[in-house]
Amino acid sequence: MDAVTLDCTLVELRPLVVGRYLSRPRLAGAGAVAFEVSGSRDRWLWLDAGRGTAGVYWLPRESARALAERAALPVPGRARQALLHLRKHV
């Protein structure tokens, strides 16, 4: 994903997340993290840094859960370390 596309995606997501907080970060694979967003029980914010799937996604909760469960394979230590940092600082 190039910088222009990412910028446009973030502009679209801004009204959905401004004034809300992210909670319960979950690993969704080796390069992805899913967050619950306060005030939005039916949607999750999915941040993906994978080579072929990089992006920011606003997914229905059930779809995000299903994708995260499929990706529940053992993940590298760096992903676990990143999750611990996200839980501490987000």
N, CA, C and O atoms as CSV, one atom per row, in Angstrom:
chain,resi,resn,atom,element,x,y,z
A,1,MET,N,N,0.851,-1.161,0.000
A,1,MET,CA,C,0.000,0.000,0.000
A,1,MET,C,C,0.902,1.230,0.000
A,1,MET,O,O,1.790,1.352,0.844
A,2,ASP,N,N,0.680,2.124,-0.927
A,2,ASP,CA,C,1.509,3.322,-0.993
A,2,ASP,C,C,0.987,4.391,-0.031
A,2,ASP,O,O,-0.101,4.257,0.529
A,3,ALA,N,N,1.760,5.433,0.148
A,3,ALA,CA,C,1.445,6.464,1.129
A,3,ALA,C,C,0.152,7.207,0.804
A,3,ALA,O,O,-0.601,7.553,1.714
A,4,VAL,N,N,-0.114,7.453,-0.462
A,4,VAL,CA,C,-1.330,8.174,-0.846
A,4,VAL,C,C,-2.571,7.348,-0.518
A,4,VAL,O,O,-3.550,7.877,0.009
A,5,THR,N,N,-2.530,6.063,-0.827
A,5,THR,CA,C,-3.663,5.180,-0.531
A,5,THR,C,C,-3.877,5.077,0.969
A,5,THR,O,O,-5.013,5.133,1.439
A,6,LEU,N,N,-2.797,4.927,1.722
A,6,LEU,CA,C,-2.907,4.846,3.177
A,6,LEU,C,C,-3.484,6.132,3.746
A,6,LEU,O,O,-4.324,6.088,4.644
A,7,ASP,N,N,-3.049,7.268,3.239
A,7,ASP,CA,C,-3.559,8.555,3.699
A,7,ASP,C,C,-5.058,8.666,3.455
A,7,ASP,O,O,-5.797,9.103,4.337
A,8,CYS,N,N,-5.510,8.279,2.278
A,8,CYS,CA,C,-6.942,8.336,1.951
A,8,CYS,C,C,-7.752,7.376,2.829
A,8,CYS,O,O,-8.861,7.699,3.255
A,9,THR,N,N,-7.191,6.209,3.091
A,9,THR,CA,C,-7.870,5.236,3.949
A,9,THR,C,C,-8.026,5.789,5.359
A,9,THR,O,O,-9.084,5.645,5.971
A,10,LEU,N,N,-6.986,6.414,5.871
A,10,LEU,CA,C,-7.057,6.985,7.219
A,10,LEU,C,C,-8.038,8.143,7.298
A,10,LEU,O,O,-8.705,8.320,8.318
A,11,VAL,N,N,-8.135,8.933,6.238
A,11,VAL,CA,C,-9.103,10.033,6.198
A,11,VAL,C,C,-10.525,9.468,6.259
A,11,VAL,O,O,-11.385,10.043,6.926
A,12,GLU,N,N,-10.780,8.368,5.583
A,12,GLU,CA,C,-12.105,7.744,5.618
A,12,GLU,C,C,-12.427,7.176,7.003
A,12,GLU,O,O,-13.575,7.228,7.446
A,13,LEU,N,N,-11.415,6.635,7.683
A,13,LEU,CA,C,-11.629,6.037,9.000
A,13,LEU,C,C,-11.709,7.062,10.122
A,13,LEU,O,O,-12.247,6.772,11.190
A,14,ARG,N,N,-11.187,8.239,9.890
A,14,ARG,CA,C,-11.102,9.237,10.951
A,14,ARG,C,C,-12.429,9.495,11.668
A,14,ARG,O,O,-12.447,9.458,12.898
A,15,PRO,N,N,-13.531,9.751,10.977
A,15,PRO,CA,C,-14.782,10.017,11.698
A,15,PRO,C,C,-15.261,8.808,12.529
A,15,PRO,O,O,-16.030,8.966,13.477
A,16,LEU,N,N,-14.808,7.633,12.169
A,16,LEU,CA,C,-15.240,6.436,12.883
A,16,LEU,C,C,-14.476,6.210,14.178
A,16,LEU,O,O,-14.971,5.530,15.077
A,17,VAL,N,N,-13.277,6.771,14.284
A,17,VAL,CA,C,-12.453,6.491,15.466
A,17,VAL,C,C,-12.097,7.720,16.300
A,17,VAL,O,O,-11.631,7.564,17.428
A,18,VAL,N,N,-12.296,8.929,15.792
A,18,VAL,CA,C,-11.962,10.129,16.560
A,18,VAL,C,C,-12.874,10.207,17.778
A,18,VAL,O,O,-14.092,10.065,17.666
A,19,GLY,N,N,-12.276,10.433,18.934
A,19,GLY,CA,C,-13.033,10.534,20.175
A,19,GLY,C,C,-13.312,9.195,20.828
A,19,GLY,O,O,-13.959,9.139,21.874
A,20,ARG,N,N,-12.842,8.132,20.236
A,20,ARG,CA,C,-13.036,6.795,20.794
A,20,ARG,C,C,-11.690,6.227,21.184
A,20,ARG,O,O,-10.648,6.755,20.794
A,21,TYR,N,N,-11.707,5.168,21.940
A,21,TYR,CA,C,-10.439,4.548,22.309
A,21,TYR,C,C,-10.396,3.106,21.817
A,21,TYR,O,O,-11.424,2.445,21.665
A,22,LEU,N,N,-9.192,2.650,21.578
A,22,LEU,CA,C,-8.971,1.277,21.140
A,22,LEU,C,C,-8.761,0.418,22.369
A,22,LEU,O,O,-8.093,0.832,23.316
A,23,SER,N,N,-9.326,-0.771,22.357
A,23,SER,CA,C,-9.159,-1.664,23.496
A,23,SER,C,C,-8.981,-3.097,23.022
A,23,SER,O,O,-9.260,-3.428,21.869
A,24,ARG,N,N,-8.520,-3.926,23.919
A,24,ARG,CA,C,-8.330,-5.355,23.700
A,24,ARG,C,C,-7.592,-5.693,22.411
A,24,ARG,O,O,-8.156,-6.340,21.528
A,25,PRO,N,N,-6.356,-5.268,22.295
A,25,PRO,CA,C,-5.609,-5.663,21.088
A,25,PRO,C,C,-5.421,-7.171,21.050
A,25,PRO,O,O,-5.132,-7.796,22.071
A,26,ARG,N,N,-5.585,-7.748,19.874
A,26,ARG,CA,C,-5.424,-9.194,19.679
A,26,ARG,C,C,-4.518,-9.436,18.488
A,26,ARG,O,O,-4.626,-8.763,17.463
A,27,LEU,N,N,-3.633,-10.393,18.628
A,27,LEU,CA,C,-2.843,-10.789,17.477
A,27,LEU,C,C,-3.752,-11.467,16.466
A,27,LEU,O,O,-4.580,-12.306,16.821
A,28,ALA,N,N,-3.594,-11.104,15.239
A,28,ALA,CA,C,-4.399,-11.688,14.175
A,28,ALA,C,C,-3.469,-12.243,13.107
A,28,ALA,O,O,-3.718,-12.102,11.909
A,29,GLY,N,N,-2.408,-12.868,13.555
A,29,GLY,CA,C,-1.398,-13.404,12.654
A,29,GLY,C,C,-0.054,-12.796,12.979
A,29,GLY,O,O,0.079,-12.028,13.932
A,30,ALA,N,N,0.943,-13.141,12.185
A,30,ALA,CA,C,2.305,-12.667,12.459
A,30,ALA,C,C,2.460,-11.175,12.222
A,30,ALA,O,O,3.348,-10.558,12.810
A,31,GLY,N,N,1.634,-10.580,11.390
A,31,GLY,CA,C,1.796,-9.170,11.071
A,31,GLY,C,C,0.547,-8.338,11.227
A,31,GLY,O,O,0.457,-7.254,10.650
A,32,ALA,N,N,-0.428,-8.818,11.998
A,32,ALA,CA,C,-1.688,-8.080,12.114
A,32,ALA,C,C,-2.163,-8.036,13.562
A,32,ALA,O,O,-1.930,-8.950,14.352
A,33,VAL,N,N,-2.839,-6.932,13.873
A,33,VAL,CA,C,-3.425,-6.739,15.190
A,33,VAL,C,C,-4.847,-6.232,14.986
A,33,VAL,O,O,-5.095,-5.390,14.123
A,34,ALA,N,N,-5.773,-6.744,15.779
A,34,ALA,CA,C,-7.164,-6.302,15.722
A,34,ALA,C,C,-7.516,-5.635,17.051
A,34,ALA,O,O,-7.133,-6.117,18.117
A,35,PHE,N,N,-8.250,-4.522,16.979
A,35,PHE,CA,C,-8.673,-3.781,18.162
A,35,PHE,C,C,-10.185,-3.663,18.191
A,35,PHE,O,O,-10.829,-3.534,17.150
A,36,GLU,N,N,-10.743,-3.707,19.386
A,36,GLU,CA,C,-12.127,-3.306,19.566
A,36,GLU,C,C,-12.115,-1.788,19.689
A,36,GLU,O,O,-11.167,-1.215,20.227
A,37,VAL,N,N,-13.163,-1.134,19.194
A,37,VAL,CA,C,-13.257,0.324,19.240
A,37,VAL,C,C,-14.445,0.691,20.110
A,37,VAL,O,O,-15.552,0.196,19.898
A,38,SER,N,N,-14.217,1.562,21.096
A,38,SER,CA,C,-15.304,1.947,21.989
A,38,SER,C,C,-16.436,2.580,21.185
A,38,SER,O,O,-16.196,3.319,20.231
A,39,GLY,N,N,-17.648,2.286,21.572
A,39,GLY,CA,C,-18.812,2.849,20.904
A,39,GLY,C,C,-19.203,2.148,19.620
A,39,GLY,O,O,-20.182,2.535,18.982
A,40,SER,N,N,-18.464,1.127,19.228
A,40,SER,CA,C,-18.776,0.388,18.006
A,40,SER,C,C,-18.699,-1.101,18.307
A,40,SER,O,O,-17.652,-1.725,18.130
A,41,ARG,N,N,-19.781,-1.652,18.749
A,41,ARG,CA,C,-19.782,-3.062,19.148
A,41,ARG,C,C,-19.743,-4.026,17.966
A,41,ARG,O,O,-19.369,-5.188,18.126
A,42,ASP,N,N,-20.123,-3.556,16.792
A,42,ASP,CA,C,-20.204,-4.474,15.658
A,42,ASP,C,C,-19.022,-4.373,14.691
A,42,ASP,O,O,-19.004,-5.070,13.676
A,43,ARG,N,N,-18.030,-3.518,14.985
A,43,ARG,CA,C,-16.882,-3.354,14.090
A,43,ARG,C,C,-15.576,-3.389,14.877
A,43,ARG,O,O,-15.522,-2.980,16.037
A,44,TRP,N,N,-14.517,-3.889,14.220
A,44,TRP,CA,C,-13.168,-3.891,14.775
A,44,TRP,C,C,-12.240,-3.171,13.821
A,44,TRP,O,O,-12.456,-3.169,12.609
A,45,LEU,N,N,-11.208,-2.562,14.373
A,45,LEU,CA,C,-10.156,-1.947,13.577
A,45,LEU,C,C,-9.027,-2.961,13.436
A,45,LEU,O,O,-8.499,-3.454,14.433
A,46,TRP,N,N,-8.666,-3.263,12.217
A,46,TRP,CA,C,-7.665,-4.290,11.912
A,46,TRP,C,C,-6.473,-3.602,11.268
A,46,TRP,O,O,-6.612,-2.984,10.212
A,47,LEU,N,N,-5.300,-3.699,11.890
A,47,LEU,CA,C,-4.073,-3.129,11.346
A,47,LEU,C,C,-3.193,-4.274,10.880
A,47,LEU,O,O,-2.842,-5.154,11.666
A,48,ASP,N,N,-2.841,-4.263,9.621
A,48,ASP,CA,C,-2.079,-5.367,9.046
A,48,ASP,C,C,-0.799,-4.836,8.420
A,48,ASP,O,O,-0.827,-3.878,7.648
A,49,ALA,N,N,0.318,-5.459,8.755
A,49,ALA,CA,C,1.613,-5.067,8.203
A,49,ALA,C,C,2.215,-6.175,7.357
A,49,ALA,O,O,3.410,-6.147,7.060
A,50,GLY,N,N,1.403,-7.152,6.965
A,50,GLY,CA,C,1.883,-8.253,6.130
A,50,GLY,C,C,2.260,-7.776,4.740
A,50,GLY,O,O,1.751,-6.763,4.262
A,51,ARG,N,N,3.147,-8.505,4.098
A,51,ARG,CA,C,3.612,-8.085,2.765
A,51,ARG,C,C,2.495,-7.967,1.747
A,51,ARG,O,O,2.411,-6.959,1.045
A,52,GLY,N,N,1.651,-8.950,1.650
A,52,GLY,CA,C,0.607,-8.921,0.629
A,52,GLY,C,C,-0.724,-8.373,1.117
A,52,GLY,O,O,-1.650,-8.207,0.323
A,53,THR,N,N,-0.834,-8.089,2.410
A,53,THR,CA,C,-2.128,-7.685,2.961
A,53,THR,C,C,-2.068,-6.401,3.766
A,53,THR,O,O,-3.003,-6.109,4.511
A,54,ALA,N,N,-1.007,-5.627,3.645
A,54,ALA,CA,C,-0.833,-4.432,4.469
A,54,ALA,C,C,-1.991,-3.461,4.290
A,54,ALA,O,O,-2.465,-3.223,3.179
A,55,GLY,N,N,-2.429,-2.913,5.407
A,55,GLY,CA,C,-3.489,-1.922,5.344
A,55,GLY,C,C,-4.180,-1.734,6.671
A,55,GLY,O,O,-3.852,-2.381,7.665
A,56,VAL,N,N,-5.144,-0.835,6.667
A,56,VAL,CA,C,-5.984,-0.553,7.815
A,56,VAL,C,C,-7.397,-0.896,7.391
A,56,VAL,O,O,-7.883,-0.398,6.376
A,57,TYR,N,N,-8.062,-1.750,8.167
A,57,TYR,CA,C,-9.376,-2.244,7.763
A,57,TYR,C,C,-10.385,-2.018,8.877
A,57,TYR,O,O,-10.052,-2.127,10.057
A,58,TRP,N,N,-11.613,-1.704,8.503
A,58,TRP,CA,C,-12.742,-1.528,9.415
A,58,TRP,C,C,-13.680,-2.694,9.126
A,58,TRP,O,O,-14.496,-2.640,8.207
A,59,LEU,N,N,-13.548,-3.749,9.929
A,59,LEU,CA,C,-14.236,-5.011,9.632
A,59,LEU,C,C,-15.394,-5.289,10.576
A,59,LEU,O,O,-15.371,-4.875,11.735
A,60,PRO,N,N,-16.412,-5.993,10.075
A,60,PRO,CA,C,-17.456,-6.480,10.989
A,60,PRO,C,C,-16.824,-7.407,12.033
A,60,PRO,O,O,-15.899,-8.160,11.731
A,61,ARG,N,N,-17.328,-7.340,13.239
A,61,ARG,CA,C,-16.738,-8.093,14.347
A,61,ARG,C,C,-16.649,-9.580,14.067
A,61,ARG,O,O,-15.616,-10.196,14.334
A,62,GLU,N,N,-17.698,-10.164,13.541
A,62,GLU,CA,C,-17.696,-11.606,13.290
A,62,GLU,C,C,-16.659,-11.995,12.242
A,62,GLU,O,O,-15.994,-13.021,12.381
A,63,SER,N,N,-16.518,-11.193,11.208
A,63,SER,CA,C,-15.508,-11.477,10.182
A,63,SER,C,C,-14.105,-11.370,10.768
A,63,SER,O,O,-13.245,-12.207,10.492
A,64,ALA,N,N,-13.876,-10.341,11.574
A,64,ALA,CA,C,-12.556,-10.163,12.181
A,64,ALA,C,C,-12.237,-11.322,13.123
A,64,ALA,O,O,-11.109,-11.816,13.138
A,65,ARG,N,N,-13.209,-11.752,13.899
A,65,ARG,CA,C,-12.980,-12.893,14.799
A,65,ARG,C,C,-12.648,-14.156,14.020
A,65,ARG,O,O,-11.730,-14.893,14.379
A,66,ALA,N,N,-13.392,-14.400,12.960
A,66,ALA,CA,C,-13.140,-15.596,12.149
A,66,ALA,C,C,-11.738,-15.551,11.539
A,66,ALA,O,O,-11.031,-16.559,11.539
A,67,LEU,N,N,-11.338,-14.401,11.024
A,67,LEU,CA,C,-9.999,-14.266,10.450
A,67,LEU,C,C,-8.925,-14.419,11.521
A,67,LEU,O,O,-7.896,-15.050,11.277
A,68,ALA,N,N,-9.149,-13.856,12.694
A,68,ALA,CA,C,-8.163,-13.950,13.773
A,68,ALA,C,C,-8.030,-15.386,14.271
A,68,ALA,O,O,-6.930,-15.821,14.612
A,69,GLU,N,N,-9.137,-16.126,14.317
A,69,GLU,CA,C,-9.074,-17.522,14.760
A,69,GLU,C,C,-8.308,-18.377,13.757
A,69,GLU,O,O,-7.576,-19.286,14.148
A,70,ARG,N,N,-8.472,-18.093,12.474
A,70,ARG,CA,C,-7.722,-18.827,11.450
A,70,ARG,C,C,-6.235,-18.547,11.545
A,70,ARG,O,O,-5.407,-19.405,11.238
A,71,ALA,N,N,-5.908,-17.347,11.971
A,71,ALA,CA,C,-4.503,-16.947,12.052
A,71,ALA,C,C,-3.909,-17.238,13.430
A,71,ALA,O,O,-2.838,-16.723,13.752
A,72,ALA,N,N,-4.569,-18.039,14.237
A,72,ALA,CA,C,-4.119,-18.308,15.604
A,72,ALA,C,C,-2.970,-19.312,15.653
A,72,ALA,O,O,-2.721,-19.913,16.698
A,73,LEU,N,N,-2.287,-19.496,14.567
A,73,LEU,CA,C,-1.125,-20.374,14.530
A,73,LEU,C,C,-0.003,-19.747,15.356
A,73,LEU,O,O,-0.071,-18.562,15.681
A,74,PRO,N,N,1.010,-20.509,15.696
A,74,PRO,CA,C,2.121,-19.919,16.452
A,74,PRO,C,C,2.723,-18.728,15.705
A,74,PRO,O,O,2.992,-18.798,14.506
A,75,VAL,N,N,2.922,-17.659,16.426
A,75,VAL,CA,C,3.454,-16.443,15.818
A,75,VAL,C,C,4.869,-16.196,16.333
A,75,VAL,O,O,5.219,-16.651,17.422
A,76,PRO,N,N,5.683,-15.478,15.560
A,76,PRO,CA,C,7.051,-15.211,16.001
A,76,PRO,C,C,7.079,-14.375,17.276
A,76,PRO,O,O,6.112,-13.688,17.607
A,77,GLY,N,N,8.197,-14.445,17.980
A,77,GLY,CA,C,8.352,-13.705,19.224
A,77,GLY,C,C,8.208,-12.204,19.071
A,77,GLY,O,O,7.735,-11.527,19.985
A,78,ARG,N,N,8.614,-11.674,17.915
A,78,ARG,CA,C,8.477,-10.229,17.697
A,78,ARG,C,C,7.022,-9.795,17.718
A,78,ARG,O,O,6.710,-8.707,18.202
A,79,ALA,N,N,6.128,-10.627,17.201
A,79,ALA,CA,C,4.706,-10.285,17.197
A,79,ALA,C,C,4.173,-10.250,18.627
A,79,ALA,O,O,3.399,-9.358,18.978
A,80,ARG,N,N,4.578,-11.205,19.450
A,80,ARG,CA,C,4.153,-11.218,20.858
A,80,ARG,C,C,4.682,-9.983,21.587
A,80,ARG,O,O,3.971,-9.367,22.380
A,81,GLN,N,N,5.930,-9.633,21.309
A,81,GLN,CA,C,6.520,-8.445,21.938
A,81,GLN,C,C,5.766,-7.189,21.515
A,81,GLN,O,O,5.501,-6.318,22.344
A,82,ALA,N,N,5.423,-7.088,20.246
A,82,ALA,CA,C,4.654,-5.933,19.757
A,82,ALA,C,C,3.289,-5.874,20.433
A,82,ALA,O,O,2.821,-4.794,20.794
A,83,LEU,N,N,2.652,-7.019,20.606
A,83,LEU,CA,C,1.352,-7.045,21.276
A,83,LEU,C,C,1.470,-6.542,22.714
A,83,LEU,O,O,0.616,-5.783,23.174
A,84,LEU,N,N,2.508,-6.953,23.421
A,84,LEU,CA,C,2.707,-6.484,24.789
A,84,LEU,C,C,2.885,-4.962,24.831
A,84,LEU,O,O,2.356,-4.301,25.723
A,85,HIS,N,N,3.624,-4.413,23.875
A,85,HIS,CA,C,3.789,-2.961,23.813
A,85,HIS,C,C,2.457,-2.277,23.512
A,85,HIS,O,O,2.146,-1.248,24.110
A,86,LEU,N,N,1.680,-2.825,22.608
A,86,LEU,CA,C,0.375,-2.230,22.290
A,86,LEU,C,C,-0.550,-2.269,23.498
A,86,LEU,O,O,-1.260,-1.298,23.761
A,87,ARG,N,N,-0.554,-3.355,24.225
A,87,ARG,CA,C,-1.406,-3.451,25.413
A,87,ARG,C,C,-0.983,-2.432,26.467
A,87,ARG,O,O,-1.822,-1.907,27.199
A,88,LYS,N,N,0.290,-2.158,26.541
A,88,LYS,CA,C,0.778,-1.210,27.540
A,88,LYS,C,C,0.479,0.237,27.149
A,88,LYS,O,O,0.113,1.048,28.000
A,89,HIS,N,N,0.635,0.561,25.864
A,89,HIS,CA,C,0.577,1.950,25.448
A,89,HIS,C,C,-0.701,2.386,24.743
A,89,HIS,O,O,-0.925,3.585,24.575
A,90,VAL,N,N,-1.530,1.463,24.334
A,90,VAL,CA,C,-2.759,1.852,23.619
A,90,VAL,C,C,-3.944,1.666,24.505
A,90,VAL,O,O,-5.072,1.936,24.092
